Amino acid sequence: MTVRSMAAAGETVGRRDGARADKAASRPAIPQAGLVAARNAYAGRRRRERFLAADLFGEPTWDILLDLYIAAGEGRSVPTTSACIGAHVPPTTALRWLRVLEARGLVEREDDGADGRRTFVCLTSQGIEAMNGLMLQWHAAINVAPRPAQVILASEDTLAGPAIHAPGHHPCADDLLALRL
C-alpha cells in the first residue's frame, strides 16, 4: 500500500495515533526557537556534504537526535527505519546507536498499533529537555551580535606591533562564534 492510497483510504500517514499522541502530549514542549536551530543544524550538516565528503563526519547519534527533535516539534512519528535512513549510516550502525540512545534514556521505541511489524522511535522527556537546552543556547548564541573589535592601525614605525582588541574580546572569538554550528 502506498502513502497516497493510505491517505485516500483515510489512514493516517506519519502522524501519531491516539496512544502515541497522548504520550507525546505529556512530554515537554519544543519551543519554536529550538526547532529553528535544529532545522538549521540538520540542514547545515547536509550542506557541508556538498563541499566535503560525508564520511569525514561520522555522528549518526547527532543526526538521529536532530531528526527526532525536529519530528517531535512538527508532531510527526518517525518509524525506526526512517530514523536509520536519517542517520546517514548503514542500518546496523544506526540501530546500534539507537540502542545506545535508548539505554541512556534519550529515546524510546513505541509499537505501531496498526502494524505489528513496525515500531516508531521518539525522544523521551529527558531527550527533549536536553535538546531544548542545547538548541535554545545555540539559537541565543547565533542571534547575539558580536562586539566590534577595536582596531588600532599600526604606524609605519610599529608594523610588527601587537593588535589591540576591545577589552574582554579575544582575537579568536570570531572564529569560535563561527564554529558554534
Residue, then its C-alpha position, 0 to 999 in steps of 0.5 A: m500500500t502506498v502513502r497516497s492510497m493510505a491517505a485516500a483510504g483515510e489512514t493516517v500517514g506519519r502522524r501519531d495515533g491516539a496512544r502515541a499522541d497522548k504520550a507525546a502530549s505529556r512530554p515537554a514542549i519544543p519551543q519554536a526557537g529550538l526547532v529553528a536551530a535544529r532545522n538549521a543544524y540538520a540542514g547545515r550538516r547536509r550542506r557541508e556534504r556538498f563541499l566535503a565528503a560525508d564520511l569525514f563526519g561520522e555522528p549518526t547519534w547527532d543526526i538521529l537526535l536532530d531528526l527526532y527533535i525536529a519530528a517531535g516539534e512538527g508532531r510527526s512519528v518517525p518509524t525506526t527505519s526512517a530514523c536509520i535512513g536519517a542517520h546517514v549510516p548503514p542500518t546496523t550502525a544506526l540501530r546500534w546507536l539507537r540502542v545506545l540512545e535508548a539505554r541512556g534514556l534519550v529515546e524510546r521505541e513505541d509499537d505501531g498499533a496498526d502494524g505489528r511489524r513496525t515500531f516508531v522511535c521518539l525522544t523521551s522527556q529527558g531527550i527533549e529537555a536536553m535538546n531544548g537546552l542545547m538548541l535554545q543556547w545555540h539559537a541565543a548564541i547565533n542571534v547575539a551580535p558580536r562586539p566590534a573589535q577595536v582596531i588600532l592601525a599600526s604606524e609605519d614605525t610599529l608594523a610588527g606591533p601587537a593588535i589591540h582588541a576591545p577589552g574582554h574580546h579575544p582575537c579568536a572569538d570570531d572564529l569560535l562564534a563561527l564554529r558554534l554550528 
